[in-house]
Amino acid sequence: MDNNTKEEFLNQGYSRYRESGISTEMLTRAAETAAKLCEQSKKAGGSTVLPCHFADYQRLFLDLAARMSHDEPV
Amino acid sequence: MMNRFKGIEELRAANIADPAAIPQAVHRTLSNLDGLGRQLKAVAFLARKEALARAEELRHQADRSSLLFGVPLALKDLFMRTGWPCEGGSKALRGYRASRTAFAVRQLDRAGFIDCGRLTTVELALGTTGHNGYAGTPPNPWNPEYISGGSSSGSGAAVASGIIAASLGTDTGGSIRLPAAACGLVGIKPTHGLVGRSGVIALSPTLDTVGPLTRSVRDGAVVLQALTGLDKNDSSSVSLGKSDFLQTLEDGIKGLKIGLPKNYFFENTERSVAEGVNEIFHLAGRLGATCQDVTVPGIETANAMTMLITAVESGALHESTVLERHGDFEEQTLSRLLVGAFIPARDYHNALCNRAATARTVLEETFQQVDAVITPVWPYPLPTIAASDLGSNPEAAQMVLQSGHNTRPVNYLGFPAVTLPTGFDTNSNPTSVQLIGAPYTEGKLLRIARALEQELDFWSATPKLSVAPADSPT
Protein backbone atom coordinates (compact mmCIF):
# COMPACT_ATOMS: atom_id res chain seq x y z
CA MET A 1 0.00 0.00 0.00
CA ASP A 2 1.49 3.38 -0.89
CA ASN A 3 1.77 6.18 1.63
CA ASN A 4 -1.08 8.20 0.11
CA THR A 5 -3.54 5.34 0.39
CA LYS A 6 -2.37 4.59 3.92
CA GLU A 7 -2.92 8.16 4.97
CA GLU A 8 -6.32 8.09 3.30
CA PHE A 9 -7.36 5.15 5.45
CA LEU A 10 -5.98 6.70 8.61
CA ASN A 11 -7.82 9.91 7.97
CA GLN A 12 -11.04 8.29 6.83
CA GLY A 13 -12.66 8.28 10.23
CA TYR A 14 -11.40 11.75 10.97
CA SER A 15 -12.62 13.17 7.62
CA ARG A 16 -16.07 11.67 7.95
CA TYR A 17 -16.63 13.42 11.23
CA ARG A 18 -14.97 16.68 10.11
CA GLU A 19 -17.25 16.85 7.09
CA SER A 20 -20.28 16.47 9.36
CA GLY A 21 -19.19 19.62 11.22
CA ILE A 22 -17.54 18.26 14.33
CA SER A 23 -14.62 20.39 15.43
CA THR A 24 -10.98 19.45 14.99
CA GLU A 25 -10.41 20.06 18.69
CA MET A 26 -13.07 17.56 19.71
CA LEU A 27 -11.76 14.94 17.30
CA THR A 28 -8.18 15.46 18.46
CA ARG A 29 -9.24 15.02 22.10
CA ALA A 30 -11.10 11.84 21.16
CA ALA A 31 -8.03 10.50 19.37
CA GLU A 32 -5.86 11.30 22.40
CA THR A 33 -8.29 9.50 24.72
CA ALA A 34 -8.30 6.52 22.37
CA ALA A 35 -4.51 6.40 22.36
CA LYS A 36 -4.42 6.46 26.17
CA LEU A 37 -6.96 3.64 26.44
CA CYS A 38 -5.04 1.49 23.98
CA GLU A 39 -1.82 2.12 25.89
CA GLN A 40 -3.43 1.20 29.23
CA SER A 41 -5.02 -1.94 27.86
CA LYS A 42 -1.80 -3.17 26.22
CA LYS A 43 -0.35 -3.87 29.65
CA ALA A 44 -2.49 -7.00 29.74
CA GLY A 45 -0.19 -8.57 27.19
CA GLY A 46 -2.11 -11.18 25.26
CA SER A 47 0.03 -10.64 22.22
CA THR A 48 -1.02 -13.98 20.85
CA VAL A 49 -4.55 -13.44 19.64
CA LEU A 50 -6.03 -16.69 18.49
CA PRO A 51 -9.48 -16.98 16.91
CA CYS A 52 -10.59 -19.46 19.58
CA HIS A 53 -10.09 -16.90 22.35
CA PHE A 54 -12.98 -14.85 21.10
CA ALA A 55 -15.48 -17.71 21.34
CA ASP A 56 -13.91 -18.99 24.54
CA TYR A 57 -15.64 -16.40 26.72
CA GLN A 58 -19.16 -17.26 25.64
CA ARG A 59 -18.41 -20.97 25.86
CA LEU A 60 -17.04 -20.50 29.39
CA PHE A 61 -20.24 -18.81 30.53
CA LEU A 62 -22.50 -21.33 28.80
CA ASP A 63 -20.61 -24.13 30.57
CA LEU A 64 -20.86 -22.36 33.93
CA ALA A 65 -24.58 -21.75 33.47
CA ALA A 66 -25.16 -25.39 32.49
CA ARG A 67 -23.24 -26.53 35.57
CA MET A 68 -25.20 -24.17 37.83
CA SER A 69 -28.57 -25.27 36.51
CA HIS A 70 -27.78 -28.88 37.43
CA ASP A 71 -26.62 -28.00 40.93
CA GLU A 72 -28.77 -27.09 43.92
CA PRO A 73 -30.02 -23.50 43.76
CA VAL A 74 -27.58 -21.03 45.28
CA MET B 1 -49.32 6.19 57.15
CA MET B 2 -47.29 7.46 54.18
CA ASN B 3 -48.07 5.85 50.89
CA ARG B 4 -44.41 5.98 49.91
CA PHE B 5 -41.62 3.62 50.96
CA LYS B 6 -43.72 0.48 50.72
CA GLY B 7 -41.80 -2.60 49.64
CA ILE B 8 -42.81 -5.15 47.04
CA GLU B 9 -44.06 -7.69 49.57
CA GLU B 10 -46.29 -5.17 51.32
CA LEU B 11 -47.70 -3.83 48.05
CA ARG B 12 -48.30 -7.29 46.63
CA ALA B 13 -49.98 -8.54 49.80
CA ALA B 14 -52.34 -5.55 49.77
CA ASN B 15 -53.18 -6.19 46.11
CA ILE B 16 -53.89 -9.86 46.73
CA ALA B 17 -56.07 -9.07 49.74
CA ASP B 18 -58.02 -6.35 47.97
CA PRO B 19 -57.58 -6.27 44.18
CA ALA B 20 -60.34 -3.66 43.92
CA ALA B 21 -57.93 -1.18 45.49
CA ILE B 22 -55.21 -1.69 42.86
CA PRO B 23 -56.31 1.19 40.60
CA GLN B 24 -56.38 3.60 43.55
CA ALA B 25 -52.90 2.55 44.64
CA VAL B 26 -51.59 2.95 41.10
CA HIS B 27 -53.23 6.35 40.88
CA ARG B 28 -51.30 7.43 44.00
CA THR B 29 -48.02 6.18 42.54
CA LEU B 30 -48.68 8.03 39.29
CA SER B 31 -49.47 11.18 41.25
CA ASN B 32 -46.25 10.84 43.22
CA LEU B 33 -44.28 10.31 40.02
CA ASP B 34 -45.96 13.34 38.48
CA GLY B 35 -45.37 15.44 41.61
CA LEU B 36 -42.28 14.54 43.60
CA GLY B 37 -40.85 12.51 40.72
CA ARG B 38 -40.85 15.50 38.39
CA GLN B 39 -39.52 17.75 41.16
CA LEU B 40 -36.61 15.33 41.34
CA LYS B 41 -36.27 15.43 37.53
CA ALA B 42 -36.57 11.65 37.65
CA VAL B 43 -39.45 11.19 35.22
CA ALA B 44 -38.99 10.99 31.45
CA PHE B 45 -42.41 9.62 30.50
CA LEU B 46 -45.53 8.96 32.56
CA ALA B 47 -47.80 6.21 31.21
CA ARG B 48 -50.88 7.25 33.14
CA LYS B 49 -53.58 5.88 30.85
CA GLU B 50 -51.76 2.62 30.20
CA ALA B 51 -50.94 2.00 33.87
CA LEU B 52 -54.52 2.60 35.00
CA ALA B 53 -55.84 0.35 32.23
CA ARG B 54 -53.49 -2.39 33.36
CA ALA B 55 -54.60 -1.84 36.96
CA GLU B 56 -58.22 -2.38 35.94
CA GLU B 57 -57.23 -5.53 34.11
CA LEU B 58 -55.42 -6.97 37.13
CA ARG B 59 -58.24 -6.01 39.44
CA HIS B 60 -60.44 -8.58 37.69
CA GLN B 61 -57.76 -11.21 37.24
CA ALA B 62 -58.39 -14.45 39.08
CA ASP B 63 -54.77 -15.54 39.33
CA ARG B 64 -53.00 -13.33 41.87
CA SER B 65 -49.99 -15.56 42.45
CA SER B 66 -47.46 -13.70 40.30
CA LEU B 67 -44.33 -12.32 41.98
CA LEU B 68 -45.13 -8.65 41.33
CA PHE B 69 -48.94 -8.80 41.26
CA GLY B 70 -50.24 -5.27 40.82
CA VAL B 71 -46.97 -3.63 41.93
CA PRO B 72 -46.45 -0.27 40.17
CA LEU B 73 -42.89 0.35 38.97
CA ALA B 74 -41.10 2.60 36.50
CA LEU B 75 -38.03 1.77 34.44
CA LYS B 76 -34.97 3.53 33.03
CA ASP B 77 -35.63 5.32 29.75
CA LEU B 78 -33.76 2.68 27.77
CA PHE B 79 -36.35 -0.08 28.08
CA MET B 80 -38.60 -0.22 25.07
CA ARG B 81 -42.31 -0.95 25.06
CA THR B 82 -44.09 -1.00 21.72
CA GLY B 83 -45.56 2.38 20.92
CA TRP B 84 -44.12 4.14 23.96
CA PRO B 85 -41.53 6.93 23.79
CA CYS B 86 -37.97 5.76 24.44
CA GLU B 87 -35.48 8.57 24.09
CA GLY B 88 -32.47 7.36 26.08
CA GLY B 89 -32.17 10.78 27.72
CA SER B 90 -31.10 12.28 24.39
CA LYS B 91 -32.40 15.13 22.27
CA ALA B 92 -30.98 13.18 19.33
CA LEU B 93 -33.63 10.50 19.94
CA ARG B 94 -36.45 12.92 20.65
CA GLY B 95 -39.73 11.63 19.31
CA TYR B 96 -38.58 8.03 19.00
CA ARG B 97 -41.27 5.49 19.75
CA ALA B 98 -40.38 1.88 20.33
CA SER B 99 -41.31 -0.76 17.79
CA ARG B 100 -40.77 -3.65 20.16
CA THR B 101 -41.01 -4.51 23.84
CA ALA B 102 -37.89 -5.42 25.79
CA PHE B 103 -37.58 -8.99 27.06
CA ALA B 104 -37.05 -7.71 30.61
CA VAL B 105 -40.26 -5.69 30.39
CA ARG B 106 -42.17 -8.74 29.14
CA GLN B 107 -40.79 -10.78 32.02
CA LEU B 108 -42.04 -8.17 34.50
CA ASP B 109 -45.39 -8.11 32.66
CA ARG B 110 -45.65 -11.87 33.19
CA ALA B 111 -44.87 -11.27 36.85
CA GLY B 112 -47.88 -8.95 37.05
CA PHE B 113 -46.23 -5.55 37.46
CA ILE B 114 -47.82 -2.28 36.42
CA ASP B 115 -45.59 -0.22 34.14
CA CYS B 116 -45.95 3.45 35.10
CA GLY B 117 -43.44 4.84 32.61
CA ARG B 118 -39.81 5.72 32.14
CA LEU B 119 -37.24 7.42 34.29
CA THR B 120 -34.41 9.82 33.53
CA THR B 121 -31.10 8.44 32.35
CA VAL B 122 -27.77 10.03 31.58
CA GLU B 123 -27.73 10.51 27.81
CA LEU B 124 -27.46 7.08 26.15
CA ALA B 125 -26.28 5.70 29.52
CA LEU B 126 -22.86 7.26 28.96
CA GLY B 127 -21.96 8.70 32.35
CA THR B 128 -21.68 7.96 36.05
CA THR B 129 -22.65 11.19 37.80
CA GLY B 130 -26.26 11.58 36.60
CA HIS B 131 -25.73 14.87 34.74
CA ASN B 132 -28.03 15.43 31.78
CA GLY B 133 -28.58 18.96 30.55
CA TYR B 134 -31.45 17.89 28.26
CA ALA B 135 -33.41 15.35 30.31
CA GLY B 136 -32.53 16.68 33.75
CA THR B 137 -30.05 15.87 36.51
CA PRO B 138 -31.88 14.22 39.43
CA PRO B 139 -30.57 15.41 42.79
CA ASN B 140 -29.85 12.90 45.52
CA PRO B 141 -33.05 12.48 47.60
CA TRP B 142 -30.92 12.24 50.77
CA ASN B 143 -29.03 15.44 50.07
CA PRO B 144 -30.15 17.49 47.05
CA GLU B 145 -26.83 19.30 46.48
CA TYR B 146 -25.25 15.95 45.73
CA ILE B 147 -25.47 13.64 42.75
CA SER B 148 -27.76 10.67 42.48
CA GLY B 149 -25.17 8.88 40.38
CA GLY B 150 -25.62 7.44 36.92
CA SER B 151 -26.40 6.45 34.46
CA SER B 152 -29.61 5.03 36.04
CA SER B 153 -30.06 8.39 37.77
CA GLY B 154 -33.86 8.67 37.68
CA SER B 155 -34.19 5.07 38.87
CA GLY B 156 -31.96 5.80 41.86
CA ALA B 157 -33.83 8.97 42.77
CA ALA B 158 -37.33 7.51 42.32
CA VAL B 159 -36.66 4.41 44.42
CA ALA B 160 -34.73 6.26 47.14
CA SER B 161 -37.52 8.83 47.47
CA GLY B 162 -39.97 6.01 48.10
CA ILE B 163 -42.18 6.72 45.09
CA ILE B 164 -41.68 3.20 43.70
CA ALA B 165 -40.42 0.00 45.28
CA ALA B 166 -38.06 -0.89 42.47
CA SER B 167 -36.78 0.13 39.08
CA LEU B 168 -34.79 -1.48 36.30
CA GLY B 169 -31.49 -0.01 35.29
CA THR B 170 -28.67 -1.02 32.99
CA ASP B 171 -25.02 -1.49 33.95
CA THR B 172 -22.15 -1.42 31.48
CA GLY B 173 -19.48 0.03 33.76
CA GLY B 174 -21.38 0.70 36.97
CA SER B 175 -24.64 2.34 35.95
CA ILE B 176 -26.82 0.35 38.35
CA ARG B 177 -24.28 0.09 41.17
CA LEU B 178 -23.12 3.70 41.25
CA PRO B 179 -26.59 5.31 41.54
CA ALA B 180 -27.66 2.53 43.91
CA ALA B 181 -24.67 3.30 46.14
CA ALA B 182 -25.22 7.05 45.88
CA CYS B 183 -28.90 6.78 46.80
CA GLY B 184 -28.67 4.13 49.54
CA LEU B 185 -30.13 1.32 47.48
CA VAL B 186 -29.49 -2.33 46.73
CA GLY B 187 -28.26 -2.61 43.15
CA ILE B 188 -27.80 -5.88 41.33
CA LYS B 189 -25.56 -6.18 38.30
CA PRO B 190 -26.24 -9.75 37.22
CA THR B 191 -23.89 -12.22 35.57
CA HIS B 192 -23.33 -11.92 31.83
CA GLY B 193 -26.27 -13.63 30.16
CA LEU B 194 -28.50 -14.05 33.20
CA VAL B 195 -30.99 -11.33 32.25
CA GLY B 196 -31.96 -10.92 28.60
CA ARG B 197 -31.20 -7.55 27.05
CA SER B 198 -33.16 -7.50 23.82
CA GLY B 199 -35.27 -4.38 23.38
CA VAL B 200 -33.01 -2.20 25.52
CA ILE B 201 -31.22 0.73 23.87
CA ALA B 202 -27.68 -0.64 23.90
CA LEU B 203 -24.47 1.04 24.90
CA SER B 204 -22.07 -1.88 24.56
CA PRO B 205 -23.60 -5.19 23.47
CA THR B 206 -20.57 -7.02 24.87
CA LEU B 207 -20.84 -5.53 28.34
CA ASP B 208 -24.42 -4.30 28.93
CA THR B 209 -26.42 -5.89 31.71
CA VAL B 210 -29.94 -5.30 33.07
CA GLY B 211 -30.80 -5.39 36.76
CA PRO B 212 -32.89 -3.94 39.59
CA LEU B 213 -32.47 -1.09 42.04
CA THR B 214 -34.47 -1.57 45.24
CA ARG B 215 -34.50 -0.50 48.87
CA SER B 216 -34.21 -4.02 50.21
CA VAL B 217 -32.26 -7.15 49.35
CA ARG B 218 -35.47 -9.20 49.31
CA ASP B 219 -37.11 -6.88 46.80
CA GLY B 220 -33.98 -7.08 44.64
CA ALA B 221 -34.11 -10.87 44.77
CA VAL B 222 -37.81 -10.86 43.82
CA VAL B 223 -37.27 -8.62 40.80
CA LEU B 224 -34.22 -10.63 39.71
CA GLN B 225 -36.25 -13.81 39.99
CA ALA B 226 -38.93 -12.29 37.76
CA LEU B 227 -36.36 -11.20 35.17
CA THR B 228 -34.52 -14.46 34.59
CA GLY B 229 -35.33 -16.72 31.67
CA LEU B 230 -34.07 -17.44 28.18
CA ASP B 231 -34.16 -14.42 25.86
CA LYS B 232 -34.11 -15.87 22.36
CA ASN B 233 -33.22 -12.50 20.89
CA ASP B 234 -30.08 -12.10 23.00
CA SER B 235 -27.28 -14.44 21.97
CA SER B 236 -25.62 -14.15 25.39
CA SER B 237 -28.78 -15.22 27.22
CA VAL B 238 -28.74 -18.36 29.38
CA SER B 239 -31.36 -20.12 31.42
CA LEU B 240 -30.49 -21.48 34.85
CA GLY B 241 -33.54 -23.73 34.94
CA LYS B 242 -35.03 -23.77 38.41
CA SER B 243 -32.86 -21.12 40.07
CA ASP B 244 -34.51 -19.54 43.09
CA PHE B 245 -32.83 -16.49 44.58
CA LEU B 246 -35.25 -16.38 47.48
CA GLN B 247 -34.78 -19.93 48.71
CA THR B 248 -31.53 -19.36 50.64
CA LEU B 249 -31.94 -15.64 51.30
CA GLU B 250 -32.45 -15.98 55.07
CA ASP B 251 -29.82 -18.70 55.61
CA GLY B 252 -27.22 -16.38 57.12
CA ILE B 253 -23.55 -16.33 56.22
CA LYS B 254 -21.99 -18.91 58.52
CA GLY B 255 -19.74 -21.06 56.40
CA LEU B 256 -19.42 -18.57 53.57
CA LYS B 257 -16.06 -17.03 52.76
CA ILE B 258 -15.55 -13.35 52.04
CA GLY B 259 -12.36 -11.90 50.64
CA LEU B 260 -10.89 -8.44 51.02
CA PRO B 261 -8.80 -7.74 47.92
CA LYS B 262 -5.21 -6.69 48.51
CA ASN B 263 -4.72 -5.42 44.97
CA TYR B 264 -6.39 -2.86 42.73
CA PHE B 265 -9.73 -2.13 44.44
CA PHE B 266 -8.44 0.15 47.19
CA GLU B 267 -6.06 2.13 44.98
CA ASN B 268 -6.61 5.89 45.19
CA THR B 269 -9.49 5.23 47.59
CA GLU B 270 -10.32 7.90 50.13
CA ARG B 271 -9.42 6.73 53.60
CA SER B 272 -12.90 7.02 55.12
CA VAL B 273 -14.30 4.91 52.26
CA ALA B 274 -11.67 2.21 52.77
CA GLU B 275 -12.29 2.20 56.53
CA GLY B 276 -16.01 1.86 55.94
CA VAL B 277 -15.53 -1.22 53.76
CA ASN B 278 -13.18 -2.71 56.34
CA GLU B 279 -15.82 -2.30 59.03
CA ILE B 280 -18.35 -4.24 56.99
CA PHE B 281 -15.75 -6.91 56.24
CA HIS B 282 -15.23 -7.38 59.97
CA LEU B 283 -18.98 -7.31 60.60
CA ALA B 284 -19.33 -10.21 58.20
CA GLY B 285 -16.75 -12.05 60.28
CA ARG B 286 -18.71 -11.42 63.47
CA LEU B 287 -21.82 -12.77 61.74
CA GLY B 288 -20.04 -16.05 61.05
CA ALA B 289 -18.40 -15.68 57.67
CA THR B 290 -14.78 -16.69 57.20
CA CYS B 291 -12.95 -13.53 56.22
CA GLN B 292 -9.60 -13.51 54.50
CA ASP B 293 -7.38 -11.45 52.26
CA VAL B 294 -7.41 -12.32 48.57
CA THR B 295 -5.79 -11.20 45.36
CA VAL B 296 -7.75 -10.68 42.15
CA PRO B 297 -5.13 -11.42 39.48
CA GLY B 298 -5.13 -9.74 36.11
CA ILE B 299 -7.72 -7.15 37.13
CA GLU B 300 -5.41 -4.16 36.70
CA THR B 301 -6.16 -3.67 33.01
CA ALA B 302 -9.86 -4.56 33.18
CA ASN B 303 -10.90 -0.94 33.77
CA ALA B 304 -9.21 0.24 30.56
CA MET B 305 -10.50 -2.78 28.64
CA THR B 306 -14.08 -1.98 29.67
CA MET B 307 -13.73 1.62 28.56
CA LEU B 308 -12.11 0.57 25.29
CA ILE B 309 -14.85 -1.93 24.43
CA THR B 310 -17.55 0.56 25.43
CA ALA B 311 -15.96 3.31 23.33
CA VAL B 312 -15.79 1.17 20.20
CA GLU B 313 -19.25 -0.35 20.49
CA SER B 314 -21.13 2.77 21.57
CA GLY B 315 -19.41 4.76 18.84
CA ALA B 316 -20.35 2.22 16.21
CA LEU B 317 -23.95 1.88 17.43
CA HIS B 318 -24.60 5.60 17.34
CA GLU B 319 -22.32 6.61 14.45
CA SER B 320 -25.05 7.48 11.97
CA THR B 321 -26.91 9.59 14.55
CA VAL B 322 -23.66 11.35 15.44
CA LEU B 323 -22.95 12.14 11.79
CA GLU B 324 -26.48 13.38 11.12
CA ARG B 325 -27.39 15.07 14.39
CA HIS B 326 -24.22 15.65 16.40
CA GLY B 327 -25.52 19.08 17.46
CA ASP B 328 -28.31 17.36 19.40
CA PHE B 329 -25.92 15.54 21.73
CA GLU B 330 -24.58 16.84 25.01
CA GLU B 331 -20.93 17.78 24.57
CA GLN B 332 -19.73 15.12 27.03
CA THR B 333 -21.73 12.41 25.28
CA LEU B 334 -20.42 13.42 21.86
CA SER B 335 -16.84 13.42 23.15
CA ARG B 336 -17.28 9.92 24.48
CA LEU B 337 -19.00 8.60 21.35
CA LEU B 338 -16.13 9.80 19.13
CA VAL B 339 -13.35 7.94 20.96
CA GLY B 340 -14.19 4.57 19.43
CA ALA B 341 -13.57 5.83 15.91
CA PHE B 342 -9.85 6.12 16.73
CA ILE B 343 -9.32 2.73 18.35
CA PRO B 344 -7.65 0.22 16.03
CA ALA B 345 -9.50 -3.01 15.46
CA ARG B 346 -6.57 -5.03 16.80
CA ASP B 347 -6.85 -3.34 20.22
CA TYR B 348 -10.58 -3.94 20.35
CA HIS B 349 -10.12 -7.57 19.33
CA ASN B 350 -7.36 -7.98 21.89
CA ALA B 351 -9.65 -6.65 24.64
CA LEU B 352 -12.33 -9.18 23.69
CA CYS B 353 -9.93 -12.08 23.42
CA ASN B 354 -8.33 -11.40 26.80
CA ARG B 355 -11.70 -11.56 28.51
CA ALA B 356 -11.93 -15.32 28.80
CA ALA B 357 -8.38 -15.73 30.11
CA THR B 358 -8.90 -13.01 32.71
CA ALA B 359 -12.25 -14.46 33.80
CA ARG B 360 -10.81 -17.97 34.09
CA THR B 361 -7.84 -16.75 36.12
CA VAL B 362 -10.02 -14.86 38.58
CA LEU B 363 -12.39 -17.84 38.86
CA GLU B 364 -9.56 -20.25 39.54
CA GLU B 365 -7.41 -18.12 41.80
CA THR B 366 -9.89 -15.94 43.68
CA PHE B 367 -13.25 -17.66 43.68
CA GLN B 368 -11.81 -21.07 44.54
CA GLN B 369 -10.86 -19.45 47.84
CA VAL B 370 -13.88 -17.25 48.60
CA ASP B 371 -17.57 -16.93 47.81
CA ALA B 372 -17.52 -13.15 47.53
CA VAL B 373 -15.07 -10.29 47.32
CA ILE B 374 -15.97 -7.07 49.14
CA THR B 375 -14.90 -3.72 47.71
CA PRO B 376 -15.79 -0.04 47.75
CA VAL B 377 -18.23 1.23 45.14
CA TRP B 378 -17.40 4.95 44.79
CA PRO B 379 -13.71 5.36 45.63
CA TYR B 380 -14.37 8.72 47.29
CA PRO B 381 -17.21 10.47 49.12
CA LEU B 382 -20.06 11.43 46.85
CA PRO B 383 -19.42 14.74 45.03
CA THR B 384 -21.86 17.59 44.66
CA ILE B 385 -23.70 18.14 41.40
CA ALA B 386 -21.70 21.33 40.86
CA ALA B 387 -18.29 19.84 41.63
CA SER B 388 -18.77 16.90 39.23
CA ASP B 389 -20.30 18.89 36.35
CA LEU B 390 -17.70 18.56 33.61
CA GLY B 391 -19.38 21.30 31.59
CA SER B 392 -18.66 23.97 34.18
CA ASN B 393 -15.80 22.20 35.97
CA PRO B 394 -13.40 20.49 33.52
CA GLU B 395 -10.92 19.84 36.35
CA ALA B 396 -13.35 17.21 37.57
CA ALA B 397 -12.46 14.97 34.62
CA GLN B 398 -10.05 12.77 36.55
CA MET B 399 -12.46 12.43 39.46
CA VAL B 400 -15.30 11.44 37.14
CA LEU B 401 -13.06 8.97 35.33
CA GLN B 402 -12.08 7.43 38.66
CA SER B 403 -15.74 6.90 39.61
CA GLY B 404 -15.90 3.60 37.75
CA HIS B 405 -12.59 2.25 39.07
CA ASN B 406 -14.27 -0.45 41.19
CA THR B 407 -17.27 -1.15 39.01
CA ARG B 408 -15.96 -1.36 35.45
CA PRO B 409 -13.67 -4.38 35.99
CA VAL B 410 -16.68 -6.45 37.05
CA ASN B 411 -18.33 -5.74 33.71
CA TYR B 412 -15.18 -6.86 31.91
CA LEU B 413 -15.22 -10.12 33.83
CA GLY B 414 -18.99 -10.51 33.36
CA PHE B 415 -19.32 -11.58 37.00
CA PRO B 416 -22.25 -10.59 39.24
CA ALA B 417 -22.13 -7.83 41.85
CA VAL B 418 -24.50 -6.51 44.47
CA THR B 419 -24.22 -3.13 46.16
CA LEU B 420 -25.57 -2.71 49.67
CA PRO B 421 -26.04 0.53 51.61
CA THR B 422 -24.15 0.52 54.90
CA GLY B 423 -24.55 3.92 56.56
CA PHE B 424 -23.83 7.59 56.04
CA ASP B 425 -20.68 9.63 55.58
CA THR B 426 -19.80 12.95 57.20
CA ASN B 427 -21.78 14.78 54.49
CA SER B 428 -24.87 12.70 55.38
CA ASN B 429 -24.69 10.83 52.09
CA PRO B 430 -25.17 7.05 51.89
CA THR B 431 -22.13 4.78 52.00
CA SER B 432 -22.06 1.33 50.40
CA VAL B 433 -20.10 -1.80 49.71
CA GLN B 434 -19.91 -3.94 46.58
CA LEU B 435 -20.01 -7.74 46.81
CA ILE B 436 -18.60 -9.49 43.74
CA GLY B 437 -19.20 -13.17 43.11
CA ALA B 438 -18.40 -15.96 40.70
CA PRO B 439 -20.71 -16.30 37.69
CA TYR B 440 -24.32 -17.23 38.45
CA THR B 441 -23.86 -17.07 42.24
CA GLU B 442 -26.32 -14.21 42.71
CA GLY B 443 -28.11 -16.31 45.32
CA LYS B 444 -24.99 -16.41 47.53
CA LEU B 445 -24.32 -12.71 47.10
CA LEU B 446 -27.91 -11.87 48.04
CA ARG B 447 -27.69 -14.16 51.07
CA ILE B 448 -24.58 -12.30 52.28
CA ALA B 449 -26.18 -8.93 51.55
CA ARG B 450 -29.33 -9.95 53.42
CA ALA B 451 -27.38 -10.97 56.54
CA LEU B 452 -25.51 -7.66 56.55
CA GLU B 453 -28.67 -5.70 55.81
CA GLN B 454 -30.38 -7.08 58.90
CA GLU B 455 -27.54 -5.84 61.09
CA LEU B 456 -27.17 -2.46 59.41
CA ASP B 457 -30.90 -1.60 59.16
CA PHE B 458 -30.13 1.26 56.76
CA TRP B 459 -33.74 2.03 55.86
CA SER B 460 -34.84 2.65 59.41
CA ALA B 461 -34.56 6.30 58.31
CA THR B 462 -35.90 7.82 55.10
CA PRO B 463 -34.90 10.91 53.13
CA LYS B 464 -36.55 14.05 54.43
CA LEU B 465 -38.04 15.28 51.20
CA SER B 466 -40.68 17.96 50.91
CA VAL B 467 -43.94 16.21 50.33
CA ALA B 468 -45.75 16.95 47.06
CA PRO B 469 -49.51 17.50 47.42
CA ALA B 470 -50.33 14.09 45.91
CA ASP B 471 -48.44 12.26 48.63
CA SER B 472 -51.21 12.44 51.21
CA PRO B 473 -51.47 9.92 54.03
CA THR B 474 -53.81 6.99 53.35
HADDOCK unambig.tbl for C-alpha pairs under 7 A between the chains (distance, minus, plus):
assign (segid A and resid 13 and name CA) (segid B and resid 341 and name CA) 6.25 0.50 0.50
assign (segid A and resid 17 and name CA) (segid B and resid 323 and name CA) 6.47 0.50 0.50
assign (segid A and resid 20 and name CA) (segid B and resid 323 and name CA) 5.64 0.50 0.50
assign (segid A and resid 26 and name CA) (segid B and resid 335 and name CA) 6.57 0.50 0.50
assign (segid A and resid 27 and name CA) (segid B and resid 338 and name CA) 6.99 0.50 0.50
assign (segid A and resid 30 and name CA) (segid B and resid 335 and name CA) 6.28 0.50 0.50
assign (segid A and resid 30 and name CA) (segid B and resid 338 and name CA) 5.80 0.50 0.50
assign (segid A and resid 30 and name CA) (segid B and resid 339 and name CA) 4.51 0.50 0.50
assign (segid A and resid 31 and name CA) (segid B and resid 339 and name CA) 6.11 0.50 0.50
assign (segid A and resid 31 and name CA) (segid B and resid 342 and name CA) 5.43 0.50 0.50
assign (segid A and resid 33 and name CA) (segid B and resid 339 and name CA) 6.50 0.50 0.50
assign (segid A and resid 34 and name CA) (segid B and resid 339 and name CA) 5.43 0.50 0.50
assign (segid A and resid 34 and name CA) (segid B and resid 340 and name CA) 6.86 0.50 0.50
assign (segid A and resid 34 and name CA) (segid B and resid 342 and name CA) 5.86 0.50 0.50
assign (segid A and resid 34 and name CA) (segid B and resid 343 and name CA) 5.62 0.50 0.50
assign (segid A and resid 37 and name CA) (segid B and resid 304 and name CA) 5.79 0.50 0.50
assign (segid A and resid 37 and name CA) (segid B and resid 308 and name CA) 6.10 0.50 0.50
assign (segid A and resid 38 and name CA) (segid B and resid 347 and name CA) 6.38 0.50 0.50
assign (segid A and resid 40 and name CA) (segid B and resid 301 and name CA) 6.74 0.50 0.50
assign (segid A and resid 40 and name CA) (segid B and resid 304 and name CA) 6.01 0.50 0.50
assign (segid A and resid 41 and name CA) (segid B and resid 301 and name CA) 5.55 0.50 0.50
assign (segid A and resid 41 and name CA) (segid B and resid 304 and name CA) 5.44 0.50 0.50
assign (segid A and resid 41 and name CA) (segid B and resid 305 and name CA) 5.59 0.50 0.50
assign (segid A and resid 43 and name CA) (segid B and resid 301 and name CA) 6.72 0.50 0.50
assign (segid A and resid 44 and name CA) (segid B and resid 301 and name CA) 5.94 0.50 0.50
assign (segid A and resid 46 and name CA) (segid B and resid 354 and name CA) 6.41 0.50 0.50
assign (segid A and resid 49 and name CA) (segid B and resid 350 and name CA) 6.54 0.50 0.50
assign (segid A and resid 49 and name CA) (segid B and resid 353 and name CA) 6.71 0.50 0.50
assign (segid A and resid 53 and name CA) (segid B and resid 353 and name CA) 4.94 0.50 0.50
assign (segid A and resid 53 and name CA) (segid B and resid 356 and name CA) 6.89 0.50 0.50
assign (segid A and resid 54 and name CA) (segid B and resid 352 and name CA) 6.27 0.50 0.50
assign (segid A and resid 54 and name CA) (segid B and resid 353 and name CA) 4.73 0.50 0.50
assign (segid A and resid 56 and name CA) (segid B and resid 356 and name CA) 5.96 0.50 0.50
assign (segid A and resid 57 and name CA) (segid B and resid 355 and name CA) 6.49 0.50 0.50
assign (segid A and resid 57 and name CA) (segid B and resid 356 and name CA) 4.38 0.50 0.50
assign (segid A and resid 62 and name CA) (segid B and resid 238 and name CA) 6.93 0.50 0.50
assign (segid A and resid 65 and name CA) (segid B and resid 238 and name CA) 6.75 0.50 0.50
assign (segid A and resid 65 and name CA) (segid B and resid 240 and name CA) 6.08 0.50 0.50
assign (segid A and resid 65 and name CA) (segid B and resid 440 and name CA) 6.73 0.50 0.50
assign (segid A and resid 68 and name CA) (segid B and resid 240 and name CA) 6.65 0.50 0.50
assign (segid A and resid 69 and name CA) (segid B and resid 240 and name CA) 4.57 0.50 0.50
assign (segid A and resid 69 and name CA) (segid B and resid 241 and name CA) 5.44 0.50 0.50
assign (segid A and resid 69 and name CA) (segid B and resid 242 and name CA) 6.90 0.50 0.50
assign (segid A and resid 69 and name CA) (segid B and resid 243 and name CA) 6.95 0.50 0.50
assign (segid A and resid 73 and name CA) (segid B and resid 243 and name CA) 5.22 0.50 0.50
assign (segid A and resid 73 and name CA) (segid B and resid 244 and name CA) 6.02 0.50 0.50
assign (segid A and resid 74 and name CA) (segid B and resid 245 and name CA) 6.98 0.50 0.50
assign (segid A and resid 74 and name CA) (segid B and resid 248 and name CA) 6.86 0.50 0.50
assign (segid A and resid 74 and name CA) (segid B and resid 441 and name CA) 6.23 0.50 0.50
assign (segid A and resid 74 and name CA) (segid B and resid 443 and name CA) 4.75 0.50 0.50
assign (segid A and resid 74 and name CA) (segid B and resid 444 and name CA) 5.75 0.50 0.50
